[in-house]
């Protein structure tokens, strides 16, 4: 059984002044769009593309949306470069994602390719290798009961799901489990 969401009941004075409900159907599209953008940006940073999609979904005319988004960019409320840098830092720290996975996530959020590539320049191969190494070390204890082949497969698979190349993943895992590729060659992985 699904529950219906109830609209919040207005207080005795009616809807909150300045809210979209108070604006009504005759509201100026620019003021409605500005209120939507400010509300969205007060909750979390967003890309220009995400904000354009929000305005489009609410029926804001494209010319009004573009003008307002341009204005928000000029004053620094929207900055895809800053968004991409923050996203990369956060996702590498919290999830341990590789550059490939970060690139994909930023593309899905509408960040322009040039901005993504520029932001990813801050992530060196050494940073990526160290992040992968930390992930493997964190997961090592949970794989200690597995045989050697299963342990290596599980750890390499975990890194692959986070966007690491197979070569880097295998190298980091083998270093962590203290084996060389020659030790495993006879095991037919």
C-alpha positions as CSV (number, residue, x, y, z in Angstrom):
1,X,0.0,0.0,0.0
2,X,1.4,3.4,-1.0
3,X,0.9,6.5,1.0
4,X,-0.2,9.7,-0.5
5,X,1.9,12.7,0.2
6,X,0.0,15.5,1.7
7,X,0.7,19.1,0.7
8,X,1.6,21.1,3.7
9,X,-1.3,23.0,5.0
10,X,-1.0,26.7,4.9
11,X,-1.0,28.5,8.3
12,X,-3.8,30.7,9.3
13,X,-2.2,33.6,7.3
14,X,-1.9,31.5,4.1
15,X,1.2,30.4,2.2
16,X,4.6,31.8,3.2
17,X,5.2,35.2,1.5
18,X,7.7,34.9,-1.4
19,X,7.1,31.1,-1.8
20,X,6.0,29.6,-5.0
21,X,2.6,28.8,-3.6
22,X,2.2,32.5,-2.7
23,X,3.2,33.5,-6.2
24,X,0.3,31.6,-7.8
25,X,-0.4,30.9,-11.4
26,X,0.0,34.6,-12.5
27,X,3.6,34.8,-11.1
28,X,6.4,36.3,-13.1
29,X,8.4,33.4,-14.6
30,X,11.7,35.1,-13.7
31,X,10.8,35.4,-10.0
32,X,9.5,31.8,-9.9
33,X,12.7,30.6,-11.6
34,X,14.9,32.7,-9.2
35,X,13.1,31.2,-6.2
36,X,13.5,27.7,-7.6
37,X,17.2,28.2,-8.2
38,X,17.9,29.8,-4.8
39,X,16.0,27.0,-3.0
40,X,17.9,24.3,-4.9
41,X,21.3,25.9,-4.4
42,X,20.6,26.5,-0.7
43,X,20.2,22.7,-0.3
44,X,23.2,21.5,-2.3
45,X,25.5,22.7,-5.1
46,X,24.3,21.9,-8.6
47,X,25.6,22.1,-12.1
48,X,24.2,24.5,-14.7
49,X,22.8,21.5,-16.6
50,X,21.0,20.2,-13.5
51,X,19.5,23.6,-12.8
52,X,18.5,24.1,-16.4
53,X,16.7,20.7,-16.2
54,X,14.9,21.8,-13.0
55,X,13.7,25.0,-14.6
56,X,12.6,23.2,-17.8
57,X,10.7,20.7,-15.8
58,X,8.8,23.5,-14.0
59,X,7.8,25.1,-17.3
60,X,10.1,28.1,-17.2
61,X,10.6,29.5,-20.7
62,X,14.1,28.7,-22.1
63,X,15.1,32.4,-22.7
64,X,14.2,33.3,-19.1
65,X,16.1,30.3,-17.8
66,X,19.2,31.0,-19.9
67,X,19.3,34.7,-18.8
68,X,18.9,33.8,-15.1
69,X,21.5,31.0,-15.3
70,X,23.9,33.3,-17.0
71,X,23.4,35.9,-14.2
72,X,23.9,33.2,-11.5
73,X,27.2,32.2,-13.2
74,X,28.4,35.8,-13.4
75,X,27.9,36.3,-9.7
76,X,29.5,32.9,-8.8
77,X,26.4,31.1,-7.6
78,X,26.9,28.5,-10.4
79,X,30.4,27.3,-11.2
80,X,30.8,23.9,-12.9
81,X,34.6,24.0,-12.3
82,X,34.2,24.4,-8.6
83,X,31.4,21.8,-8.5
84,X,33.6,19.3,-10.4
85,X,36.6,19.9,-8.1
86,X,34.4,19.4,-5.0
87,X,32.8,16.3,-6.4
88,X,36.1,14.7,-7.2
89,X,37.6,15.4,-3.8
90,X,34.5,14.2,-2.0
91,X,33.9,11.0,-4.1
92,X,37.6,10.0,-4.0
93,X,37.6,10.4,-0.2
94,X,34.3,8.8,0.6
95,X,34.0,6.1,-2.1
96,X,37.5,5.7,-3.4
97,X,36.5,6.2,-7.0
98,X,39.0,6.2,-9.8
99,X,39.3,8.9,-12.5
100,X,37.2,6.8,-15.0
101,X,34.3,6.5,-12.5
102,X,34.5,10.2,-11.6
103,X,34.5,11.2,-15.2
104,X,31.3,9.2,-15.8
105,X,29.5,10.6,-12.7
106,X,30.4,14.2,-13.7
107,X,29.2,13.6,-17.3
108,X,25.9,12.3,-16.0
109,X,25.5,15.5,-14.0
110,X,26.0,17.6,-17.1
111,X,29.4,19.0,-16.5
112,X,31.1,20.0,-19.8
113,X,33.9,17.6,-20.9
114,X,36.6,20.3,-20.9
115,X,35.7,21.2,-17.3
116,X,35.8,17.5,-16.3
117,X,39.2,16.9,-17.9
118,X,40.7,20.1,-16.4
119,X,39.4,19.1,-12.9
120,X,40.7,15.5,-13.2
121,X,44.2,16.8,-13.9
122,X,44.5,17.4,-10.1
123,X,44.3,13.6,-9.6
124,X,47.7,12.0,-10.3
125,X,48.3,8.3,-11.0
126,X,50.0,8.2,-7.6
127,X,46.9,9.6,-5.9
128,X,44.8,7.0,-7.7
129,X,47.2,4.2,-6.8
130,X,47.2,5.3,-3.1
131,X,43.4,5.5,-3.0
132,X,43.2,2.0,-4.5
133,X,45.8,0.7,-2.0
134,X,43.8,2.1,1.0
135,X,40.6,0.5,-0.3
136,X,42.4,-2.9,-0.6
137,X,43.9,-2.6,2.8
138,X,40.5,-1.8,4.3
139,X,39.0,-4.9,2.7
140,X,41.8,-7.3,3.3
141,X,40.5,-8.5,6.7
142,X,37.1,-9.4,5.2
143,X,38.8,-11.7,2.7
144,X,41.2,-13.4,5.0
145,X,39.2,-16.6,5.1
146,X,39.2,-17.0,1.3
147,X,41.8,-19.0,-0.7
148,X,44.4,-17.0,-2.6
149,X,42.6,-17.0,-5.9
150,X,39.3,-16.0,-4.5
151,X,40.8,-13.2,-2.4
152,X,42.7,-11.7,-5.3
153,X,39.6,-11.9,-7.6
154,X,37.3,-10.3,-5.0
155,X,39.7,-7.4,-4.3
156,X,40.4,-6.8,-8.0
157,X,36.7,-6.9,-8.7
158,X,36.0,-4.4,-5.9
159,X,38.5,-2.0,-7.5
160,X,37.1,-2.6,-11.0
161,X,33.6,-1.6,-9.8
162,X,35.1,1.7,-8.6
163,X,36.6,2.4,-12.1
164,X,40.2,1.3,-11.7
165,X,41.9,-0.3,-14.7
166,X,42.6,-4.0,-14.5
167,X,46.3,-3.5,-14.6
168,X,46.4,-1.1,-11.7
169,X,43.9,-3.1,-9.7
170,X,45.9,-6.3,-10.1
171,X,49.2,-4.6,-9.3
172,X,47.8,-3.0,-6.1
173,X,46.1,-6.2,-5.0
174,X,49.2,-8.3,-5.6
175,X,51.3,-5.8,-3.7
176,X,48.9,-5.9,-0.8
177,X,48.6,-9.7,-0.6
178,X,52.4,-10.0,-0.9
179,X,52.5,-12.0,-4.1
180,X,53.8,-11.5,-7.6
181,X,52.0,-12.1,-10.8
182,X,54.4,-15.1,-11.3
183,X,53.0,-16.7,-8.1
184,X,49.5,-16.6,-9.5
185,X,50.4,-17.5,-13.2
186,X,50.2,-21.2,-12.4
187,X,46.8,-20.8,-10.7
188,X,44.9,-20.0,-13.9
189,X,43.1,-17.0,-12.7
